[in-house]
Amino acid sequence: MTGSILEACSDCKACDLATTRQTVVISRGNPEADLMLIGEAPGAQEDMQGLPFVGRSGRALDQLLREVDLDPARDLYICNAVKCRPPNNRRPKKAELAACRSWLDLQLAAVDPKVIVLTGATAVEAILGIKGGMTQLRGQWQAWSGRAVMPIFHPSYLLRNPSKAAGAPIDLTRQDLAAVRRRLCER
């Protein structure tokens, strides 16, 4: 499944990001997982390696996942709303999100996750159509297409706010991921 999407998406020229990308970044993890994590767009490391969440943010995310007993390779399918790196790591434009939506829809249909985690405001906007307000949205279960959806802070935000104190963003994200783990165990 992932290979065929990668082959098809590699030829995509639906937006200007096709002219600046090194590689198309489709996914990592288990395409048969009940949990899908959707991020924003590839960064520099992701563009070089062709895998999502492999830079500093990805390492921080993987650590938090392991802390709540979720194995990134076994328990999740990880992808981004946009498959090509925006220049200078800028936020994807609305047209770029729209251009990549068919690829994301293919992934959602193929994986058919029971639970979705959305990392950051761009992923929330791409799936739920809700703009901004991550402080209020994170940790609050949402529903989309019959699936439970948990918005969480983006790992890059956690790197900028590194406190491990109770109630700090890292602690809140760990709590959100623990709630996701509990939800998966209920199914």
PASEBA-1860 file (N, C-alpha, C; in nm, 3 decimals):
! residues 187
1> MTGSILEA> 0.083/-0.119/0.000/0.000/0.000/0.000/0.087/0.125/0.000 ~ 0.178/0.137/0.096/0.260/0.257/0.106/0.349/0.272/-0.017 ~ 0.402/0.162/-0.067/0.486/0.167/-0.186/0.411/0.220/-0.306 ~ 0.288/0.174/-0.327/0.212/0.221/-0.443/0.175/0.368/-0.429 ~ 0.145/0.414/-0.309/0.117/0.556/-0.289/0.244/0.636/-0.313 ~ 0.358/0.587/-0.265/0.485/0.656/-0.286/0.515/0.670/-0.435 ~ 0.497/0.561/-0.510/0.524/0.566/-0.654/0.435/0.668/-0.723 ~ 0.306/0.664/-0.693/0.212/0.756/-0.756/0.240/0.900/-0.712
9> CSDCKACD> 0.264/0.920/-0.585/0.284/1.054/-0.530/0.417/1.114/-0.576 ~ 0.514/1.031/-0.606/0.645/1.080/-0.650/0.636/1.160/-0.779 ~ 0.535/1.133/-0.859/0.515/1.205/-0.985/0.424/1.326/-0.969 ~ 0.375/1.351/-0.849/0.279/1.458/-0.827/0.343/1.595/-0.850 ~ 0.268/1.677/-0.923/0.309/1.815/-0.947/0.189/1.908/-0.926 ~ 0.104/1.870/-0.830/-0.020/1.944/-0.806/0.002/2.081/-0.742 ~ 0.122/2.103/-0.686/0.152/2.234/-0.628/0.300/2.265/-0.649 ~ 0.339/2.385/-0.614/0.477/2.431/-0.636/0.580/2.359/-0.549
17> LATTRQTV> 0.537/2.290/-0.445/0.633/2.219/-0.360/0.707/2.111/-0.437 ~ 0.648/2.062/-0.545/0.713/1.960/-0.627/0.844/2.011/-0.687 ~ 0.857/2.141/-0.704/0.978/2.196/-0.766/1.093/2.214/-0.668 ~ 1.063/2.212/-0.537/1.167/2.236/-0.437/1.198/2.114/-0.350 ~ 1.118/2.011/-0.359/1.140/1.893/-0.273/1.260/1.812/-0.321 ~ 1.322/1.742/-0.224/1.422/1.642/-0.258/1.353/1.508/-0.280 ~ 1.256/1.480/-0.192/1.185/1.353/-0.198/1.043/1.373/-0.149 ~ 0.957/1.281/-0.184/0.821/1.279/-0.132/0.824/1.198/-0.004
25> VISRGNPE> 0.762/1.249/0.101/0.763/1.183/0.231/0.624/1.127/0.257 ~ 0.612/0.996/0.255/0.480/0.932/0.267/0.451/0.888/0.409 ~ 0.531/0.797/0.464/0.495/0.743/0.596/0.610/0.665/0.657 ~ 0.589/0.630/0.782/0.671/0.529/0.850/0.579/0.461/0.949 ~ 0.620/0.346/0.997/0.539/0.274/1.093/0.461/0.161/1.028 ~ 0.354/0.122/1.095/0.277/0.004/1.059/0.150/0.042/0.982 ~ 0.140/0.006/0.853/0.021/0.040/0.776/-0.104/-0.038/0.818 ~ -0.088/-0.131/0.912/-0.203/-0.206/0.963/-0.239/-0.165/1.106
33> ADLMLIGE> -0.180/-0.057/1.154/-0.204/-0.011/1.291/-0.344/0.048/1.305 ~ -0.396/0.042/1.426/-0.525/0.104/1.457/-0.511/0.253/1.486 ~ -0.387/0.300/1.495/-0.358/0.439/1.529/-0.279/0.506/1.418 ~ -0.331/0.620/1.370/-0.261/0.701/1.270/-0.227/0.834/1.332 ~ -0.103/0.877/1.316/-0.059/1.007/1.362/-0.032/1.093/1.238 ~ -0.096/1.209/1.233/-0.081/1.299/1.119/-0.016/1.428/1.165 ~ 0.094/1.463/1.100/0.163/1.587/1.127/0.137/1.689/1.018 ~ 0.222/1.790/1.015/0.204/1.903/0.924/0.267/1.877/0.787
41> APGAQEDM> 0.399/1.875/0.782/0.473/1.861/0.657/0.616/1.819/0.691 ~ 0.687/1.763/0.595/0.826/1.725/0.622/0.915/1.845/0.649 ~ 1.014/1.823/0.736/1.121/1.920/0.757/1.243/1.878/0.678 ~ 1.356/1.940/0.707/1.478/1.915/0.631/1.523/1.769/0.641 ~ 1.527/1.714/0.763/1.570/1.575/0.780/1.474/1.478/0.711 ~ 1.346/1.507/0.720/1.245/1.422/0.658/1.259/1.425/0.506 ~ 1.285/1.544/0.452/1.303/1.559/0.308/1.425/1.481/0.260 ~ 1.530/1.479/0.339/1.651/1.406/0.302/1.631/1.255/0.313
49> QGLPFVGR> 1.564/1.210/0.421/1.552/1.067/0.446/1.427/1.004/0.385 ~ 1.328/1.086/0.350/1.206/1.033/0.291/1.111/0.971/0.392 ~ 1.128/1.004/0.519/1.042/0.951/0.626/0.994/1.065/0.715 ~ 0.868/1.060/0.763/0.819/1.167/0.849/0.870/1.153/0.993 ~ 0.883/1.266/1.059/0.919/1.272/1.201/1.045/1.193/1.233 ~ 1.155/1.226/1.165/1.283/1.161/1.194/1.388/1.260/1.243 ~ 1.357/1.388/1.244/1.449/1.489/1.296/1.433/1.502/1.447 ~ 1.472/1.617/1.500/1.463/1.641/1.645/1.319/1.624/1.696
57> SGRALDQL> 1.223/1.679/1.622/1.083/1.666/1.663/1.040/1.520/1.665 ~ 1.082/1.446/1.566/1.047/1.304/1.559/1.106/1.224/1.674 ~ 1.230/1.255/1.709/1.292/1.184/1.823/1.218/1.217/1.952 ~ 1.178/1.343/1.969/1.101/1.382/2.089/0.966/1.311/2.090 ~ 0.901/1.305/1.974/0.772/1.235/1.964/0.788/1.087/1.997 ~ 0.888/1.022/1.937/0.909/0.879/1.963/0.932/0.852/2.111 ~ 1.007/0.938/2.178/1.032/0.921/2.321/0.902/0.927/2.400 ~ 0.818/1.026/2.370/0.689/1.037/2.441/0.599/0.917/2.412
65> LREVDLDP> 0.600/0.870/2.290/0.519/0.752/2.256/0.566/0.630/2.336 ~ 0.697/0.612/2.343/0.749/0.498/2.419/0.716/0.509/2.568 ~ 0.714/0.633/2.621/0.682/0.654/2.762/0.540/0.610/2.797 ~ 0.450/0.608/2.698/0.312/0.562/2.723/0.290/0.424/2.662 ~ 0.400/0.354/2.634/0.397/0.216/2.585/0.335/0.204/2.446 ~ 0.368/0.298/2.358/0.332/0.288/2.217/0.462/0.278/2.137 ~ 0.476/0.175/2.058/0.594/0.154/1.976/0.572/0.221/1.841 ~ 0.653/0.323/1.806/0.632/0.395/1.681/0.636/0.306/1.556
73> ARDLYICN> 0.712/0.198/1.559/0.721/0.110/1.443/0.607/0.009/1.436 ~ 0.554/-0.029/1.550/0.452/-0.135/1.556/0.310/-0.082/1.573 ~ 0.292/0.020/1.659/0.159/0.060/1.702/0.100/0.178/1.625 ~ 0.177/0.241/1.538/0.131/0.361/1.468/0.166/0.357/1.321 ~ 0.087/0.432/1.246/0.118/0.468/1.109/0.135/0.620/1.113 ~ 0.250/0.669/1.075/0.283/0.811/1.089/0.297/0.874/0.950 ~ 0.227/0.985/0.931/0.234/1.056/0.803/0.214/1.206/0.827 ~ 0.213/1.282/0.719/0.190/1.426/0.726/0.076/1.465/0.633
81> AVKCRPPN> 0.016/1.578/0.661/-0.091/1.631/0.576/-0.035/1.671/0.440 ~ 0.088/1.723/0.437/0.156/1.762/0.314/0.276/1.670/0.296 ~ 0.297/1.623/0.175/0.398/1.520/0.149/0.534/1.575/0.106 ~ 0.543/1.704/0.076/0.669/1.766/0.033/0.703/1.880/0.128 ~ 0.832/1.902/0.146/0.879/2.005/0.239/0.854/2.146/0.185 ~ 0.784/2.228/0.261/0.774/2.370/0.224/0.910/2.437/0.243 ~ 0.946/2.531/0.155/1.075/2.600/0.169/1.090/2.665/0.306 ~ 1.211/2.655/0.360/1.245/2.716/0.490/1.155/2.669/0.603
89> NRRPKKAE> 1.100/2.550/0.590/1.011/2.493/0.693/0.892/2.581/0.725 ~ 0.848/2.661/0.630/0.731/2.744/0.655/0.607/2.655/0.665 ~ 0.504/2.712/0.720/0.377/2.641/0.732/0.318/2.619/0.591 ~ 0.261/2.501/0.565/0.201/2.478/0.434/0.087/2.577/0.408 ~ 0.077/2.619/0.282/-0.031/2.707/0.241/-0.159/2.626/0.222 ~ -0.271/2.695/0.228/-0.401/2.629/0.212/-0.407/2.550/0.080 ~ -0.356/2.608/-0.028/-0.356/2.540/-0.157/-0.270/2.413/-0.155 ~ -0.160/2.415/-0.081/-0.074/2.297/-0.069/-0.144/2.187/0.010
97> LAACRSWL> -0.212/2.225/0.117/-0.291/2.128/0.193/-0.397/2.065/0.103 ~ -0.464/2.149/0.025/-0.569/2.099/-0.065/-0.511/2.008/-0.172 ~ -0.394/2.043/-0.225/-0.331/1.962/-0.330/-0.290/1.824/-0.279 ~ -0.253/1.815/-0.153/-0.211/1.686/-0.094/-0.327/1.608/-0.034 ~ -0.442/1.666/-0.024/-0.552/1.601/0.047/-0.588/1.465/-0.013 ~ -0.583/1.451/-0.143/-0.618/1.322/-0.203/-0.520/1.213/-0.161 ~ -0.392/1.249/-0.143/-0.293/1.151/-0.097/-0.321/1.111/0.047 ~ -0.354/1.209/0.130/-0.387/1.179/0.269/-0.514/1.094/0.277
105> DLQLAAVD> -0.613/1.125/0.194/-0.736/1.044/0.191/-0.708/0.900/0.150 ~ -0.616/0.880/0.055/-0.576/0.744/0.017/-0.515/0.670/0.136 ~ -0.430/0.739/0.210/-0.369/0.678/0.328/-0.473/0.644/0.433 ~ -0.563/0.737/0.459/-0.670/0.711/0.557/-0.754/0.591/0.517 ~ -0.788/0.581/0.390/-0.869/0.469/0.342/-0.793/0.337/0.352 ~ -0.665/0.339/0.317/-0.586/0.216/0.318/-0.558/0.167/0.460 ~ -0.523/0.258/0.550/-0.490/0.219/0.687/-0.617/0.195/0.768 ~ -0.718/0.276/0.746/-0.846/0.269/0.817/-0.826/0.266/0.969
113> PKVIVLTG> -0.761/0.370/1.022/-0.733/0.371/1.167/-0.859/0.389/1.249 ~ -0.856/0.336/1.369/-0.967/0.354/1.463/-0.952/0.488/1.536 ~ -0.825/0.527/1.560/-0.794/0.649/1.633/-0.691/0.728/1.553 ~ -0.708/0.861/1.552/-0.615/0.950/1.484/-0.562/1.052/1.584 ~ -0.430/1.073/1.581/-0.367/1.180/1.658/-0.324/1.287/1.559 ~ -0.362/1.411/1.587/-0.324/1.524/1.503/-0.222/1.608/1.578 ~ -0.103/1.622/1.522/0.002/1.698/1.588/0.006/1.840/1.536 ~ -0.042/1.932/1.615/-0.033/2.073/1.582/-0.151/2.128/1.504
121> ATAVEAIL> -0.151/2.259/1.493/-0.264/2.333/1.436/-0.286/2.304/1.288 ~ -0.179/2.284/1.212/-0.197/2.259/1.069/-0.267/2.127/1.045 ~ -0.228/2.023/1.117/-0.295/1.893/1.102/-0.440/1.902/1.147 ~ -0.466/1.976/1.255/-0.604/1.995/1.302/-0.686/2.065/1.195 ~ -0.630/2.168/1.135/-0.702/2.240/1.030/-0.725/2.150/0.908 ~ -0.625/2.070/0.871/-0.635/1.984/0.753/-0.745/1.879/0.768 ~ -0.760/1.822/0.887/-0.858/1.714/0.908/-0.990/1.767/0.962 ~ -0.985/1.846/1.067/-1.108/1.889/1.134/-1.162/2.022/1.081
129> GIKGGMTQ> -1.079/2.095/1.008/-1.122/2.225/0.958/-1.129/2.333/1.065 ~ -1.065/2.309/1.178/-1.064/2.404/1.289/-0.932/2.480/1.286 ~ -0.938/2.612/1.290/-0.816/2.694/1.287/-0.777/2.737/1.428 ~ -0.646/2.724/1.458/-0.590/2.778/1.582/-0.644/2.715/1.709 ~ -0.606/2.776/1.820/-0.657/2.734/1.950/-0.608/2.600/2.002 ~ -0.481/2.565/1.974/-0.430/2.435/2.019/-0.432/2.421/2.171 ~ -0.415/2.529/2.242/-0.416/2.520/2.388/-0.552/2.471/2.438 ~ -0.659/2.514/2.373/-0.793/2.469/2.412/-0.827/2.333/2.349
137> LRGQWQAW> -0.780/2.306/2.229/-0.815/2.183/2.158/-0.739/2.060/2.205 ~ -0.611/2.078/2.240/-0.530/1.961/2.274/-0.592/1.888/2.393 ~ -0.586/1.758/2.384/-0.638/1.677/2.493/-0.789/1.659/2.493 ~ -0.858/1.717/2.397/-1.003/1.706/2.389/-1.039/1.614/2.272 ~ -1.104/1.503/2.303/-1.143/1.410/2.198/-1.237/1.479/2.099 ~ -1.212/1.456/1.973/-1.296/1.502/1.864/-1.342/1.379/1.786 ~ -1.437/1.396/1.699/-1.482/1.287/1.612/-1.471/1.334/1.468 ~ -1.428/1.242/1.382/-1.419/1.271/1.239/-1.436/1.141/1.162
145> SGRAVMPI> -1.532/1.135/1.075/-1.557/1.016/0.991/-1.565/0.888/1.073 ~ -1.633/0.895/1.186/-1.651/0.776/1.269/-1.527/0.736/1.348 ~ -1.430/0.822/1.354/-1.306/0.791/1.426/-1.286/0.887/1.542 ~ -1.223/0.837/1.647/-1.183/0.922/1.759/-1.056/0.995/1.719 ~ -1.053/1.126/1.744/-0.940/1.210/1.704/-0.891/1.288/1.825 ~ -0.759/1.280/1.850/-0.697/1.351/1.961/-0.597/1.453/1.908 ~ -0.626/1.583/1.921/-0.525/1.684/1.888/-0.422/1.695/2.001 ~ -0.295/1.703/1.962/-0.188/1.723/2.059/-0.096/1.835/2.010
153> FHPSYLLR> -0.015/1.887/2.102/0.085/1.985/2.062/0.183/1.921/1.964 ~ 0.233/2.000/1.871/0.335/1.951/1.779/0.465/1.934/1.856 ~ 0.541/1.829/1.827/0.668/1.808/1.899/0.765/1.926/1.890 ~ 0.761/2.003/1.781/0.851/2.119/1.773/0.814/2.223/1.878 ~ 0.686/2.233/1.912/0.642/2.323/2.019/0.698/2.274/2.153 ~ 0.700/2.144/2.172/0.755/2.086/2.296/0.904/2.115/2.307 ~ 0.975/2.112/2.195/1.118/2.142/2.197/1.143/2.287/2.235 ~ 1.051/2.375/2.199/1.064/2.517/2.234/1.018/2.544/2.378
161> NPSKAAGA> 0.947/2.449/2.438/0.896/2.460/2.575/0.935/2.334/2.651 ~ 1.064/2.321/2.686/1.117/2.193/2.733/1.090/2.157/2.880 ~ 1.019/2.239/2.954/0.995/2.207/3.094/0.922/2.074/3.107 ~ 0.966/1.994/3.203/0.902/1.865/3.230/0.812/1.873/3.354 ~ 0.787/1.993/3.401/0.704/2.013/3.520/0.560/1.970/3.493 ~ 0.492/1.933/3.599/0.350/1.899/3.588/0.274/2.017/3.529 ~ 0.190/1.987/3.429/0.111/2.091/3.365/0.181/2.164/3.251 ~ 0.310/2.138/3.231/0.383/2.197/3.118/0.345/2.121/2.990
169> PIDLTRQD> 0.371/2.180/2.872/0.330/2.115/2.747/0.377/1.971/2.730 ~ 0.497/1.938/2.772/0.544/1.798/2.759/0.459/1.706/2.845 ~ 0.431/1.746/2.968/0.349/1.665/3.057/0.207/1.651/3.001 ~ 0.152/1.759/2.949/0.017/1.754/2.892/0.012/1.661/2.771 ~ 0.114/1.666/2.688/0.120/1.579/2.570/0.132/1.433/2.611 ~ 0.212/1.407/2.713/0.223/1.269/2.764/0.087/1.221/2.813 ~ 0.013/1.308/2.882/-0.122/1.272/2.928/-0.215/1.245/2.809 ~ -0.204/1.329/2.706/-0.288/1.310/2.586/-0.258/1.177/2.519
177> LAAVRRRL> -0.130/1.144/2.506/-0.092/1.018/2.444/-0.132/0.898/2.531 ~ -0.129/0.914/2.662/-0.177/0.807/2.752/-0.327/0.786/2.732 ~ -0.402/0.894/2.711/-0.546/0.882/2.684/-0.569/0.810/2.551 ~ -0.484/0.835/2.453/-0.493/0.766/2.325/-0.468/0.616/2.346 ~ -0.366/0.585/2.424/-0.334/0.443/2.452/-0.454/0.375/2.521 ~ -0.514/0.443/2.617/-0.631/0.386/2.686/-0.745/0.363/2.587 ~ -0.769/0.460/2.498/-0.876/0.447/2.399/-0.853/0.327/2.308 ~ -0.728/0.307/2.268/-0.696/0.192/2.184/-0.720/0.060/2.257
185> CER> -0.692/0.057/2.385/-0.712/-0.064/2.465/-0.861/-0.095/2.486 ~ -0.945/0.007/2.476/-1.090/-0.014/2.492/-1.149/-0.083/2.369 ~ -1.087/-0.075/2.257/-1.143/-0.125/2.131/-1.120/-0.271/2.112
END
